Amino acid sequence: DTGQAIGDAAGKFFKDLGDTLSDPKFQRSLERWGKDALDKLDDSQMKKLKEDLEREAAKGSGNFDDIFEEYLGKTGDS
């Protein structure tokens, strides 16, 4: 299943976000945006995206969609 493979790839990339991954809001955002992020962003952009997601997780406000949207434009299934 391609969706699962993409999910696995995104999961591997984002797995070192640690506790963030257990946040349900992050899970939903990753499902919505992860494939686009992997498809459209280069390594340096992905690195910055990850740093921004970590900062957001530390703040605890859970606005992960907003961060993905900054990088990808309004391409999520909103």
N, C-alpha and C positions, 0 to 999 in steps of 0.2 A: 504494500500500500504506500503510494507516493507521499501522501499526507503524513504518514507515520515516519517515513524516512526523513522528510523535511523537519518534522518535529524533533527527531533524534539529533539531526545536525544542529538545529537551533539549540536544543537542550545541551549538547556537548559544548557549544560555544559559550552559552550563558551559565553553565553549571557552576563555574567558580564564583558566581555571584552569591553563593552560599545561602544564607538564611532567606535572602530575597526570593529565591525560587519557591519557598513554601508559602509565600504571600499569595492568596487567591487572586488579588487584583493584578499582581504581576503575571500569574499564570494566564489570566484572561488576555492581558495585553500581549503576552508572548504568543499566544495562539493566534491573535488577530494580526500581529505585526512581524512575527519572527521570520516568516518566509520572505517577505518583502525586504527586511533588513539584510538577510543573507544574500538575496538576489541583487540588491541595488547599492549596497554600501561597500566601500573598499575596506581593507584591514585597518587603516588609521581611523576611518570614520566609525567602524565597529568598536574600536578600542575606546574612542571618546563616548560613544553611545553607552557602552558598558559602565564607564566612569560616571556618567550622568545618572544612569539607572541606580547605581550604588548610592550616589548622593541622595537621590529621591527616596530610596529605601531607608536610609539613615534618618531622613526627616520624618518619615512615617506618614506622609500625606497620601501616598499611593497614587499619584498622578502619572502613572507610567505611560498611559496613552498619549498624554501631552508631549512627553519626551520623544517617543517614537514618531509622533506627528511632526515634531520639529525637524527630524532627520529625513522623514520620508514624504512629507506633505500629507494631504488628506486622502490616503490610499487605503486605510484600514476599512474593514467591513462595518462602518458605523451606521 
